[in-house]
Amino acid sequence: MQLQRKHGIFLLGLAVWNFVTWGMFTKNLYAAHTSGEDRPAGYWIAHSALIVVNLLLGGVFAAWGAKVLRRS
């Protein structure tokens, strides 16, 4: 299957969505941590791992989308 321009735009949009939503979540998680919110360590570790994984996925989507747009 050949990826078309519309697929590249979709992938870049998905990457932007990932960066914006997980960026806001990161900001909120950091604010909760600095305010002294009482949570078990597993909560902070699990959510931090989710942030890292989803930001990495956003990077993969952005690179893939850019590659598709360059080829089309």
PDB file of N, H, CA, C and O in Angstrom:
ATOM      1  N   MET A   1       0.837  -1.184   0.000  1.00  0.00           N
ATOM      2  CA  MET A   1       0.000   0.000   0.000  1.00  0.00           C
ATOM      3  C   MET A   1       0.877   1.241   0.000  1.00  0.00           C
ATOM      4  O   MET A   1       1.789   1.365   0.818  1.00  0.00           O
ATOM      5  N   GLN A   2       0.604   2.146  -0.906  1.00  0.00           N
ATOM      6  H   GLN A   2      -0.137   2.046  -1.570  1.00  0.00           H
ATOM      7  CA  GLN A   2       1.323   3.403  -0.981  1.00  0.00           C
ATOM      8  C   GLN A   2       0.673   4.417  -0.049  1.00  0.00           C
ATOM      9  O   GLN A   2      -0.538   4.636  -0.095  1.00  0.00           O
ATOM     10  N   LEU A   3       1.486   5.026   0.790  1.00  0.00           N
ATOM     11  H   LEU A   3       2.469   4.848   0.827  1.00  0.00           H
ATOM     12  CA  LEU A   3       0.960   6.077   1.647  1.00  0.00           C
ATOM     13  C   LEU A   3       0.894   7.372   0.846  1.00  0.00           C
ATOM     14  O   LEU A   3       1.832   7.729   0.132  1.00  0.00           O
ATOM     15  N   GLN A   4      -0.221   8.062   0.977  1.00  0.00           N
ATOM     16  H   GLN A   4      -0.983   7.772   1.557  1.00  0.00           H
ATOM     17  CA  GLN A   4      -0.450   9.290   0.228  1.00  0.00           C
ATOM     18  C   GLN A   4      -0.279  10.496   1.142  1.00  0.00           C
ATOM     19  O   GLN A   4      -0.083  10.374   2.351  1.00  0.00           O
ATOM     20  N   ARG A   5      -0.361  11.656   0.517  1.00  0.00           N
ATOM     21  H   ARG A   5      -0.520  11.755  -0.465  1.00  0.00           H
ATOM     22  CA  ARG A   5      -0.219  12.918   1.247  1.00  0.00           C
ATOM     23  C   ARG A   5      -1.191  13.007   2.423  1.00  0.00           C
ATOM     24  O   ARG A   5      -0.824  13.480   3.498  1.00  0.00           O
ATOM     25  N   LYS A   6      -2.426  12.553   2.222  1.00  0.00           N
ATOM     26  H   LYS A   6      -2.725  12.169   1.349  1.00  0.00           H
ATOM     27  CA  LYS A   6      -3.422  12.629   3.300  1.00  0.00           C
ATOM     28  C   LYS A   6      -3.000  11.789   4.506  1.00  0.00           C
ATOM     29  O   LYS A   6      -3.321  12.136   5.643  1.00  0.00           O
ATOM     30  N   HIS A   7      -2.284  10.687   4.267  1.00  0.00           N
ATOM     31  H   HIS A   7      -2.024  10.405   3.343  1.00  0.00           H
ATOM     32  CA  HIS A   7      -1.794   9.862   5.362  1.00  0.00           C
ATOM     33  C   HIS A   7      -0.682  10.594   6.129  1.00  0.00           C
ATOM     34  O   HIS A   7      -0.628  10.538   7.358  1.00  0.00           O
ATOM     35  N   GLY A   8       0.189  11.266   5.404  1.00  0.00           N
ATOM     36  H   GLY A   8       0.146  11.311   4.406  1.00  0.00           H
ATOM     37  CA  GLY A   8       1.256  12.026   6.044  1.00  0.00           C
ATOM     38  C   GLY A   8       0.702  13.154   6.905  1.00  0.00           C
ATOM     39  O   GLY A   8       1.183  13.395   8.012  1.00  0.00           O
ATOM     40  N   ILE A   9      -0.314  13.843   6.388  1.00  0.00           N
ATOM     41  H   ILE A   9      -0.705  13.647   5.489  1.00  0.00           H
ATOM     42  CA  ILE A   9      -0.951  14.913   7.160  1.00  0.00           C
ATOM     43  C   ILE A   9      -1.609  14.346   8.408  1.00  0.00           C
ATOM     44  O   ILE A   9      -1.520  14.933   9.487  1.00  0.00           O
ATOM     45  N   PHE A  10      -2.272  13.198   8.260  1.00  0.00           N
ATOM     46  H   PHE A  10      -2.344  12.721   7.384  1.00  0.00           H
ATOM     47  CA  PHE A  10      -2.898  12.550   9.422  1.00  0.00           C
ATOM     48  C   PHE A  10      -1.850  12.192  10.476  1.00  0.00           C
ATOM     49  O   PHE A  10      -2.057  12.431  11.666  1.00  0.00           O
ATOM     50  N   LEU A  11      -0.734  11.624  10.042  1.00  0.00           N
ATOM     51  H   LEU A  11      -0.565  11.431   9.075  1.00  0.00           H
ATOM     52  CA  LEU A  11       0.319  11.236  10.985  1.00  0.00           C
ATOM     53  C   LEU A  11       0.909  12.454  11.696  1.00  0.00           C
ATOM     54  O   LEU A  11       1.179  12.399  12.896  1.00  0.00           O
ATOM     55  N   LEU A  12       1.111  13.545  10.969  1.00  0.00           N
ATOM     56  H   LEU A  12       0.891  13.590   9.995  1.00  0.00           H
ATOM     57  CA  LEU A  12       1.623  14.755  11.611  1.00  0.00           C
ATOM     58  C   LEU A  12       0.592  15.329  12.586  1.00  0.00           C
ATOM     59  O   LEU A  12       0.955  15.807  13.661  1.00  0.00           O
ATOM     60  N   GLY A  13      -0.678  15.283  12.219  1.00  0.00           N
ATOM     61  H   GLY A  13      -0.973  14.894  11.346  1.00  0.00           H
ATOM     62  CA  GLY A  13      -1.727  15.737  13.132  1.00  0.00           C
ATOM     63  C   GLY A  13      -1.776  14.892  14.392  1.00  0.00           C
ATOM     64  O   GLY A  13      -1.947  15.412  15.495  1.00  0.00           O
ATOM     65  N   LEU A  14      -1.626  13.599  14.223  1.00  0.00           N
ATOM     66  H   LEU A  14      -1.488  13.176  13.327  1.00  0.00           H
ATOM     67  CA  LEU A  14      -1.598  12.683  15.372  1.00  0.00           C
ATOM     68  C   LEU A  14      -0.402  12.983  16.282  1.00  0.00           C
ATOM     69  O   LEU A  14      -0.516  12.941  17.507  1.00  0.00           O
ATOM     70  N   ALA A  15       0.739  13.285  15.670  1.00  0.00           N
ATOM     71  H   ALA A  15       0.832  13.320  14.675  1.00  0.00           H
ATOM     72  CA  ALA A  15       1.927  13.629  16.452  1.00  0.00           C
ATOM     73  C   ALA A  15       1.700  14.915  17.242  1.00  0.00           C
ATOM     74  O   ALA A  15       2.035  14.985  18.424  1.00  0.00           O
ATOM     75  N   VAL A  16       1.139  15.922  16.600  1.00  0.00           N
ATOM     76  H   VAL A  16       0.866  15.865  15.640  1.00  0.00           H
ATOM     77  CA  VAL A  16       0.867  17.188  17.289  1.00  0.00           C
ATOM     78  C   VAL A  16      -0.106  16.958  18.438  1.00  0.00           C
ATOM     79  O   VAL A  16       0.080  17.482  19.536  1.00  0.00           O
ATOM     80  N   TRP A  17      -1.154  16.164  18.173  1.00  0.00           N
ATOM     81  H   TRP A  17      -1.305  15.739  17.281  1.00  0.00           H
ATOM     82  CA  TRP A  17      -2.128  15.845  19.224  1.00  0.00           C
ATOM     83  C   TRP A  17      -1.430  15.170  20.416  1.00  0.00           C
ATOM     84  O   TRP A  17      -1.686  15.523  21.568  1.00  0.00           O
ATOM     85  N   ASN A  18      -0.558  14.207  20.138  1.00  0.00           N
ATOM     86  H   ASN A  18      -0.351  13.920  19.202  1.00  0.00           H
ATOM     87  CA  ASN A  18       0.183  13.528  21.207  1.00  0.00           C
ATOM     88  C   ASN A  18       1.022  14.518  22.007  1.00  0.00           C
ATOM     89  O   ASN A  18       1.011  14.489  23.238  1.00  0.00           O
ATOM     90  N   PHE A  19       1.749  15.393  21.314  1.00  0.00           N
ATOM     91  H   PHE A  19       1.758  15.416  20.315  1.00  0.00           H
ATOM     92  CA  PHE A  19       2.622  16.340  22.007  1.00  0.00           C
ATOM     93  C   PHE A  19       1.812  17.316  22.861  1.00  0.00           C
ATOM     94  O   PHE A  19       2.206  17.626  23.985  1.00  0.00           O
ATOM     95  N   VAL A  20       0.697  17.795  22.344  1.00  0.00           N
ATOM     96  H   VAL A  20       0.377  17.543  21.431  1.00  0.00           H
ATOM     97  CA  VAL A  20      -0.103  18.771  23.090  1.00  0.00           C
ATOM     98  C   VAL A  20      -0.761  18.119  24.308  1.00  0.00           C
ATOM     99  O   VAL A  20      -0.647  18.628  25.423  1.00  0.00           O
ATOM    100  N   THR A  21      -1.447  16.999  24.096  1.00  0.00           N
ATOM    101  H   THR A  21      -1.540  16.586  23.191  1.00  0.00           H
ATOM    102  CA  THR A  21      -2.179  16.392  25.211  1.00  0.00           C
ATOM    103  C   THR A  21      -1.241  15.843  26.278  1.00  0.00           C
ATOM    104  O   THR A  21      -1.490  16.037  27.468  1.00  0.00           O
ATOM    105  N   TRP A  22      -0.172  15.165  25.879  1.00  0.00           N
ATOM    106  H   TRP A  22       0.030  15.007  24.913  1.00  0.00           H
ATOM    107  CA  TRP A  22       0.744  14.604  26.874  1.00  0.00           C
ATOM    108  C   TRP A  22       1.623  15.681  27.473  1.00  0.00           C
ATOM    109  O   TRP A  22       2.100  15.531  28.598  1.00  0.00           O
ATOM    110  N   GLY A  23       1.848  16.769  26.743  1.00  0.00           N
ATOM    111  H   GLY A  23       1.461  16.891  25.829  1.00  0.00           H
ATOM    112  CA  GLY A  23       2.556  17.912  27.315  1.00  0.00           C
ATOM    113  C   GLY A  23       1.744  18.557  28.431  1.00  0.00           C
ATOM    114  O   GLY A  23       2.285  18.903  29.481  1.00  0.00           O
ATOM    115  N   MET A  24       0.442  18.717  28.200  1.00  0.00           N
ATOM    116  H   MET A  24       0.002  18.436  27.347  1.00  0.00           H
ATOM    117  CA  MET A  24      -0.430  19.258  29.244  1.00  0.00           C
ATOM    118  C   MET A  24      -0.496  18.310  30.438  1.00  0.00           C
ATOM    119  O   MET A  24      -0.475  18.749  31.588  1.00  0.00           O
ATOM    120  N   PHE A  25      -0.577  17.019  30.162  1.00  0.00           N
ATOM    121  H   PHE A  25      -0.594  16.663  29.228  1.00  0.00           H
ATOM    122  CA  PHE A  25      -0.614  16.039  31.244  1.00  0.00           C
ATOM    123  C   PHE A  25       0.671  16.093  32.062  1.00  0.00           C
ATOM    124  O   PHE A  25       0.635  15.984  33.288  1.00  0.00           O
ATOM    125  N   THR A  26       1.807  16.261  31.386  1.00  0.00           N
ATOM    126  H   THR A  26       1.836  16.350  30.391  1.00  0.00           H
ATOM    127  CA  THR A  26       3.088  16.381  32.074  1.00  0.00           C
ATOM    128  C   THR A  26       3.088  17.591  32.997  1.00  0.00           C
ATOM    129  O   THR A  26       3.511  17.514  34.150  1.00  0.00           O
ATOM    130  N   LYS A  27       2.606  18.710  32.468  1.00  0.00           N
ATOM    131  H   LYS A  27       2.262  18.774  31.531  1.00  0.00           H
ATOM    132  CA  LYS A  27       2.538  19.931  33.265  1.00  0.00           C
ATOM    133  C   LYS A  27       1.656  19.733  34.500  1.00  0.00           C
ATOM    134  O   LYS A  27       2.025  20.140  35.601  1.00  0.00           O
ATOM    135  N   ASN A  28       0.502  19.113  34.314  1.00  0.00           N
ATOM    136  H   ASN A  28       0.203  18.782  33.419  1.00  0.00           H
ATOM    137  CA  ASN A  28      -0.419  18.877  35.429  1.00  0.00           C
ATOM    138  C   ASN A  28       0.158  17.886  36.447  1.00  0.00           C
ATOM    139  O   ASN A  28      -0.003  18.065  37.654  1.00  0.00           O
ATOM    140  N   LEU A  29       0.820  16.855  35.957  1.00  0.00           N
ATOM    141  H   LEU A  29       0.950  16.709  34.976  1.00  0.00           H
ATOM    142  CA  LEU A  29       1.423  15.874  36.856  1.00  0.00           C
ATOM    143  C   LEU A  29       2.538  16.520  37.670  1.00  0.00           C
ATOM    144  O   LEU A  29       2.664  16.277  38.870  1.00  0.00           O
ATOM    145  N   TYR A  30       3.340  17.339  37.011  1.00  0.00           N
ATOM    146  H   TYR A  30       3.237  17.536  36.036  1.00  0.00           H
ATOM    147  CA  TYR A  30       4.424  18.032  37.711  1.00  0.00           C
ATOM    148  C   TYR A  30       3.856  18.981  38.773  1.00  0.00           C
ATOM    149  O   TYR A  30       4.367  19.048  39.891  1.00  0.00           O
ATOM    150  N   ALA A  31       2.803  19.709  38.416  1.00  0.00           N
ATOM    151  H   ALA A  31       2.388  19.655  37.508  1.00  0.00           H
ATOM    152  CA  ALA A  31       2.179  20.625  39.377  1.00  0.00           C
ATOM    153  C   ALA A  31       1.632  19.855  40.577  1.00  0.00           C
ATOM    154  O   ALA A  31       1.766  20.308  41.713  1.00  0.00           O
ATOM    155  N   ALA A  32       1.025  18.709  40.339  1.00  0.00           N
ATOM    156  H   ALA A  32       0.916  18.340  39.416  1.00  0.00           H
ATOM    157  CA  ALA A  32       0.503  17.900  41.442  1.00  0.00           C
ATOM    158  C   ALA A  32       1.633  17.400  42.336  1.00  0.00           C
ATOM    159  O   ALA A  32       1.506  17.375  43.560  1.00  0.00           O
ATOM    160  N   HIS A  33       2.734  17.005  41.711  1.00  0.00           N
ATOM    161  H   HIS A  33       2.837  17.025  40.717  1.00  0.00           H
ATOM    162  CA  HIS A  33       3.870  16.508  42.492  1.00  0.00           C
ATOM    163  C   HIS A  33       4.495  17.615  43.332  1.00  0.00           C
ATOM    164  O   HIS A  33       4.797  17.410  44.508  1.00  0.00           O
ATOM    165  N   THR A  34       4.689  18.788  42.731  1.00  0.00           N
ATOM    166  H   THR A  34       4.443  18.955  41.776  1.00  0.00           H
ATOM    167  CA  THR A  34       5.325  19.882  43.472  1.00  0.00           C
ATOM    168  C   THR A  34       4.417  20.451  44.557  1.00  0.00           C
ATOM    169  O   THR A  34       4.903  21.026  45.531  1.00  0.00           O
ATOM    170  N   SER A  35       3.104  20.298  44.399  1.00  0.00           N
ATOM    171  H   SER A  35       2.709  19.831  43.608  1.00  0.00           H
ATOM    172  CA  SER A  35       2.195  20.792  45.436  1.00  0.00           C
ATOM    173  C   SER A  35       2.104  19.819  46.613  1.00  0.00           C
ATOM    174  O   SER A  35       1.446  20.105  47.613  1.00  0.00           O
ATOM    175  N   GLY A  36       2.766  18.672  46.488  1.00  0.00           N
ATOM    176  H   GLY A  36       3.300  18.439  45.676  1.00  0.00           H
ATOM    177  CA  GLY A  36       2.807  17.714  47.582  1.00  0.00           C
ATOM    178  C   GLY A  36       1.637  16.750  47.606  1.00  0.00           C
ATOM    179  O   GLY A  36       1.308  16.187  48.650  1.00  0.00           O
ATOM    180  N   GLU A  37       1.011  16.563  46.458  1.00  0.00           N
ATOM    181  H   GLU A  37       1.279  17.021  45.610  1.00  0.00           H
ATOM    182  CA  GLU A  37      -0.112  15.618  46.402  1.00  0.00           C
ATOM    183  C   GLU A  37       0.352  14.242  46.882  1.00  0.00           C
ATOM    184  O   GLU A  37       1.387  13.732  46.452  1.00  0.00           O
ATOM    185  N   ASP A  38      -0.429  13.661  47.773  1.00  0.00           N
ATOM    186  H   ASP A  38      -1.270  14.075  48.122  1.00  0.00           H
ATOM    187  CA  ASP A  38      -0.043  12.394  48.402  1.00  0.00           C
ATOM    188  C   ASP A  38      -0.509  11.215  47.557  1.00  0.00           C
ATOM    189  O   ASP A  38      -1.687  10.857  47.575  1.00  0.00           O
ATOM    190  N   ARG A  39       0.400  10.627  46.834  1.00  0.00           N
ATOM    191  H   ARG A  39       1.357  10.918  46.819  1.00  0.00           H
ATOM    192  CA  ARG A  39       0.127   9.449  45.996  1.00  0.00           C
ATOM    193  C   ARG A  39       1.238   8.438  46.219  1.00  0.00           C
ATOM    194  O   ARG A  39       2.349   8.816  46.592  1.00  0.00           O
ATOM    195  N   PRO A  40       0.958   7.161  45.996  1.00  0.00           N
ATOM    196  CA  PRO A  40       2.026   6.150  46.092  1.00  0.00           C
ATOM    197  C   PRO A  40       3.047   6.356  44.964  1.00  0.00           C
ATOM    198  O   PRO A  40       2.731   6.911  43.912  1.00  0.00           O
ATOM    199  N   ALA A  41       4.251   5.905  45.209  1.00  0.00           N
ATOM    200  H   ALA A  41       4.508   5.454  46.064  1.00  0.00           H
ATOM    201  CA  ALA A  41       5.327   6.061  44.223  1.00  0.00           C
ATOM    202  C   ALA A  41       4.964   5.425  42.887  1.00  0.00           C
ATOM    203  O   ALA A  41       5.341   5.938  41.834  1.00  0.00           O
ATOM    204  N   GLY A  42       4.236   4.313  42.923  1.00  0.00           N
ATOM    205  H   GLY A  42       3.929   3.897  43.779  1.00  0.00           H
ATOM    206  CA  GLY A  42       3.835   3.644  41.680  1.00  0.00           C
ATOM    207  C   GLY A  42       3.003   4.526  40.775  1.00  0.00           C
ATOM    208  O   GLY A  42       3.085   4.417  39.552  1.00  0.00           O
ATOM    209  N   TYR A  43       2.210   5.390  41.359  1.00  0.00           N
ATOM    210  H   TYR A  43       2.143   5.479  42.353  1.00  0.00           H
ATOM    211  CA  TYR A  43       1.392   6.331  40.578  1.00  0.00           C
ATOM    212  C   TYR A  43       2.288   7.243  39.745  1.00  0.00           C
ATOM    213  O   TYR A  43       2.072   7.413  38.545  1.00  0.00           O
ATOM    214  N   TRP A  44       3.297   7.828  40.397  1.00  0.00           N
ATOM    215  H   TRP A  44       3.472   7.689  41.371  1.00  0.00           H
ATOM    216  CA  TRP A  44       4.189   8.754  39.693  1.00  0.00           C
ATOM    217  C   TRP A  44       5.026   8.018  38.644  1.00  0.00           C
ATOM    218  O   TRP A  44       5.260   8.535  37.552  1.00  0.00           O
ATOM    219  N   ILE A  45       5.471   6.820  38.984  1.00  0.00           N
ATOM    220  H   ILE A  45       5.281   6.400  39.871  1.00  0.00           H
ATOM    221  CA  ILE A  45       6.290   6.046  38.044  1.00  0.00           C
ATOM    222  C   ILE A  45       5.471   5.628  36.829  1.00  0.00           C
ATOM    223  O   ILE A  45       5.924   5.778  35.695  1.00  0.00           O
ATOM    224  N   ALA A  46       4.285   5.111  37.056  1.00  0.00           N
ATOM    225  H   ALA A  46       3.917   4.989  37.978  1.00  0.00           H
ATOM    226  CA  ALA A  46       3.440   4.644  35.945  1.00  0.00           C
ATOM    227  C   ALA A  46       3.066   5.793  35.016  1.00  0.00           C
ATOM    228  O   ALA A  46       3.134   5.650  33.795  1.00  0.00           O
ATOM    229  N   HIS A  47       2.678   6.915  35.575  1.00  0.00           N
ATOM    230  H   HIS A  47       2.623   7.031  36.566  1.00  0.00           H
ATOM    231  CA  HIS A  47       2.283   8.034  34.730  1.00  0.00           C
ATOM    232  C   HIS A  47       3.475   8.654  34.005  1.00  0.00           C
ATOM    233  O   HIS A  47       3.347   9.115  32.871  1.00  0.00           O
ATOM    234  N   SER A  48       4.621   8.662  34.655  1.00  0.00           N
ATOM    235  H   SER A  48       4.725   8.287  35.576  1.00  0.00           H
ATOM    236  CA  SER A  48       5.831   9.149  33.980  1.00  0.00           C
ATOM    237  C   SER A  48       6.202   8.242  32.814  1.00  0.00           C
ATOM    238  O   SER A  48       6.610   8.725  31.758  1.00  0.00           O
ATOM    239  N   ALA A  49       6.063   6.930  32.996  1.00  0.00           N
ATOM    240  H   ALA A  49       5.731   6.538  33.854  1.00  0.00           H
ATOM    241  CA  ALA A  49       6.343   5.985  31.903  1.00  0.00           C
ATOM    242  C   ALA A  49       5.361   6.187  30.757  1.00  0.00           C
ATOM    243  O   ALA A  49       5.754   6.146  29.591  1.00  0.00           O
ATOM    244  N   LEU A  50       4.090   6.405  31.077  1.00  0.00           N
ATOM    245  H   LEU A  50       3.771   6.439  32.024  1.00  0.00           H
ATOM    246  CA  LEU A  50       3.101   6.674  30.027  1.00  0.00           C
ATOM    247  C   LEU A  50       3.461   7.923  29.228  1.00  0.00           C
ATOM    248  O   LEU A  50       3.336   7.944  28.004  1.00  0.00           O
ATOM    249  N   ILE A  51       3.901   8.947  29.920  1.00  0.00           N
ATOM    250  H   ILE A  51       4.003   8.930  30.915  1.00  0.00           H
ATOM    251  CA  ILE A  51       4.288  10.187  29.244  1.00  0.00           C
ATOM    252  C   ILE A  51       5.452   9.937  28.295  1.00  0.00           C
ATOM    253  O   ILE A  51       5.414  10.357  27.138  1.00  0.00           O
ATOM    254  N   VAL A  52       6.476   9.261  28.775  1.00  0.00           N
ATOM    255  H   VAL A  52       6.506   8.920  29.714  1.00  0.00           H
ATOM    256  CA  VAL A  52       7.662   9.005  27.945  1.00  0.00           C
ATOM    257  C   VAL A  52       7.294   8.192  26.714  1.00  0.00           C
ATOM    258  O   VAL A  52       7.692   8.538  25.602  1.00  0.00           O
ATOM    259  N   VAL A  53       6.547   7.125  26.901  1.00  0.00           N
ATOM    260  H   VAL A  53       6.224   6.844  27.805  1.00  0.00           H
ATOM    261  CA  VAL A  53       6.177   6.259  25.779  1.00  0.00           C
ATOM    262  C   VAL A  53       5.348   7.031  24.753  1.00  0.00           C
ATOM    263  O   VAL A  53       5.596   6.921  23.552  1.00  0.00           O
ATOM    264  N   ASN A  54       4.381   7.798  25.206  1.00  0.00           N
ATOM    265  H   ASN A  54       4.179   7.887  26.181  1.00  0.00           H
ATOM    266  CA  ASN A  54       3.515   8.510  24.261  1.00  0.00           C
ATOM    267  C   ASN A  54       4.231   9.656  23.565  1.00  0.00           C
ATOM    268  O   ASN A  54       3.916   9.955  22.413  1.00  0.00           O
ATOM    269  N   LEU A  55       5.182  10.306  24.221  1.00  0.00           N
ATOM    270  H   LEU A  55       5.438  10.063  25.156  1.00  0.00           H
ATOM    271  CA  LEU A  55       5.969  11.328  23.532  1.00  0.00           C
ATOM    272  C   LEU A  55       6.900  10.692  22.503  1.00  0.00           C
ATOM    273  O   LEU A  55       7.133  11.264  21.438  1.00  0.00           O
ATOM    274  N   LEU A  56       7.430   9.521  22.816  1.00  0.00           N
ATOM    275  H   LEU A  56       7.241   9.057  23.681  1.00  0.00           H
ATOM    276  CA  LEU A  56       8.243   8.796  21.824  1.00  0.00           C
ATOM    277  C   LEU A  56       7.391   8.397  20.624  1.00  0.00           C
ATOM    278  O   LEU A  56       7.828   8.521  19.480  1.00  0.00           O
ATOM    279  N   LEU A  57       6.172   7.916  20.884  1.00  0.00           N
ATOM    280  H   LEU A  57       5.818   7.815  21.814  1.00  0.00           H
ATOM    281  CA  LEU A  57       5.264   7.584  19.782  1.00  0.00           C
ATOM    282  C   LEU A  57       4.958   8.815  18.935  1.00  0.00           C
ATOM    283  O   LEU A  57       4.895   8.730  17.708  1.00  0.00           O
ATOM    284  N   GLY A  58       4.769   9.946  19.584  1.00  0.00           N
ATOM    285  H   GLY A  58       4.820  10.015  20.580  1.00  0.00           H
ATOM    286  CA  GLY A  58       4.550  11.191  18.843  1.00  0.00           C
ATOM    287  C   GLY A  58       5.720  11.510  17.935  1.00  0.00           C
ATOM    288  O   GLY A  58       5.528  11.961  16.806  1.00  0.00           O
ATOM    289  N   GLY A  59       6.936  11.278  18.421  1.00  0.00           N
ATOM    290  H   GLY A  59       7.092  10.912  19.338  1.00  0.00           H
ATOM    291  CA  GLY A  59       8.122  11.494  17.588  1.00  0.00           C
ATOM    292  C   GLY A  59       8.171  10.555  16.400  1.00  0.00           C
ATOM    293  O   GLY A  59       8.541  10.955  15.296  1.00  0.00           O
ATOM    294  N   VAL A  60       7.795   9.306  16.628  1.00  0.00           N
ATOM    295  H   VAL A  60       7.494   8.981  17.525  1.00  0.00           H
ATOM    296  CA  VAL A  60       7.758   8.328  15.536  1.00  0.00           C
ATOM    297  C   VAL A  60       6.712   8.740  14.500  1.00  0.00           C
ATOM    298  O   VAL A  60       6.977   8.695  13.299  1.00  0.00           O
ATOM    299  N   PHE A  61       5.527   9.139  14.961  1.00  0.00           N
ATOM    300  H   PHE A  61       5.312   9.175  15.937  1.00  0.00           H
ATOM    301  CA  PHE A  61       4.476   9.574  14.030  1.00  0.00           C
ATOM    302  C   PHE A  61       4.906  10.802  13.239  1.00  0.00           C
ATOM    303  O   PHE A  61       4.636  10.902  12.042  1.00  0.00           O
ATOM    304  N   ALA A  62       5.573  11.733  13.910  1.00  0.00           N
ATOM    305  H   ALA A  62       5.792  11.652  14.882  1.00  0.00           H
ATOM    306  CA  ALA A  62       6.024  12.947  13.221  1.00  0.00           C
ATOM    307  C   ALA A  62       7.065  12.607  12.156  1.00  0.00           C
ATOM    308  O   ALA A  62       7.000  13.123  11.040  1.00  0.00           O
ATOM    309  N   ALA A  63       8.014  11.754  12.488  1.00  0.00           N
ATOM    310  H   ALA A  63       8.067  11.335  13.394  1.00  0.00           H
ATOM    311  CA  ALA A  63       9.049  11.378  11.516  1.00  0.00           C
ATOM    312  C   ALA A  63       8.445  10.625  10.338  1.00  0.00           C
ATOM    313  O   ALA A  63       8.810  10.860   9.186  1.00  0.00           O
ATOM    314  N   TRP A  64       7.524   9.726  10.633  1.00  0.00           N
ATOM    315  H   TRP A  64       7.227   9.536  11.569  1.00  0.00           H
ATOM    316  CA  TRP A  64       6.876   8.941   9.581  1.00  0.00           C
ATOM    317  C   TRP A  64       6.031   9.848   8.687  1.00  0.00           C
ATOM    318  O   TRP A  64       6.068   9.730   7.462  1.00  0.00           O
ATOM    319  N   GLY A  65       5.273  10.751   9.302  1.00  0.00           N
ATOM    320  H   GLY A  65       5.243  10.848  10.297  1.00  0.00           H
ATOM    321  CA  GLY A  65       4.450  11.676   8.526  1.00  0.00           C
ATOM    322  C   GLY A  65       5.288  12.583   7.648  1.00  0.00           C
ATOM    323  O   GLY A  65       4.935  12.828   6.494  1.00  0.00           O
ATOM    324  N   ALA A  66       6.401  13.090   8.180  1.00  0.00           N
ATOM    325  H   ALA A  66       6.688  12.891   9.117  1.00  0.00           H
ATOM    326  CA  ALA A  66       7.296  13.945   7.395  1.00  0.00           C
ATOM    327  C   ALA A  66       7.895  13.174   6.229  1.00  0.00           C
ATOM    328  O   ALA A  66       8.030  13.710   5.129  1.00  0.00           O
ATOM    329  N   LYS A  67       8.248  11.940   6.463  1.00  0.00           N
ATOM    330  H   LYS A  67       8.139  11.504   7.356  1.00  0.00           H
ATOM    331  CA  LYS A  67       8.822  11.101   5.392  1.00  0.00           C
ATOM    332  C   LYS A  67       7.798  10.889   4.276  1.00  0.00           C
ATOM    333  O   LYS A  67       8.132  10.970   3.094  1.00  0.00           O
ATOM    334  N   VAL A  68       6.552  10.617   4.662  1.00  0.00           N
ATOM    335  H   VAL A  68       6.281  10.551   5.622  1.00  0.00           H
ATOM    336  CA  VAL A  68       5.490  10.419   3.670  1.00  0.00           C
ATOM    337  C   VAL A  68       5.274  11.693   2.870  1.00  0.00           C
ATOM    338  O   VAL A  68       5.127  11.642   1.649  1.00  0.00           O
ATOM    339  N   LEU A  69       5.255  12.843   3.550  1.00  0.00           N
ATOM    340  H   LEU A  69       5.374  12.885   4.542  1.00  0.00           H
ATOM    341  CA  LEU A  69       5.029  14.108   2.834  1.00  0.00           C
ATOM    342  C   LEU A  69       6.184  14.458   1.907  1.00  0.00           C
ATOM    343  O   LEU A  69       5.968  15.029   0.838  1.00  0.00           O
ATOM    344  N   ARG A  70       7.412  14.120   2.306  1.00  0.00           N
ATOM    345  H   ARG A  70       7.587  13.656   3.174  1.00  0.00           H
ATOM    346  CA  ARG A  70       8.551  14.389   1.427  1.00  0.00           C
ATOM    347  C   ARG A  70       8.490  13.541   0.167  1.00  0.00           C
ATOM    348  O   ARG A  70       8.888  13.989  -0.908  1.00  0.00           O
ATOM    349  N   ARG A  71       7.984  12.299   0.299  1.00  0.00           N
ATOM    350  H   ARG A  71       7.661  11.935   1.173  1.00  0.00           H
ATOM    351  CA  ARG A  71       7.916  11.393  -0.856  1.00  0.00           C
ATOM    352  C   ARG A  71       6.764  11.738  -1.795  1.00  0.00           C
ATOM    353  O   ARG A  71       6.818  11.433  -2.986  1.00  0.00           O
ATOM    354  N   SER A  72       5.722  12.373  -1.261  1.00  0.00           N
ATOM    355  H   SER A  72       5.677  12.621  -0.293  1.00  0.00           H
ATOM    356  CA  SER A  72       4.565  12.644  -2.129  1.00  0.00           C
ATOM    357  C   SER A  72       4.615  14.031  -2.735  1.00  0.00           C
ATOM    358  O   SER A  72       3.717  14.409  -3.487  1.00  0.00           O
TER     359      SER A  72
END
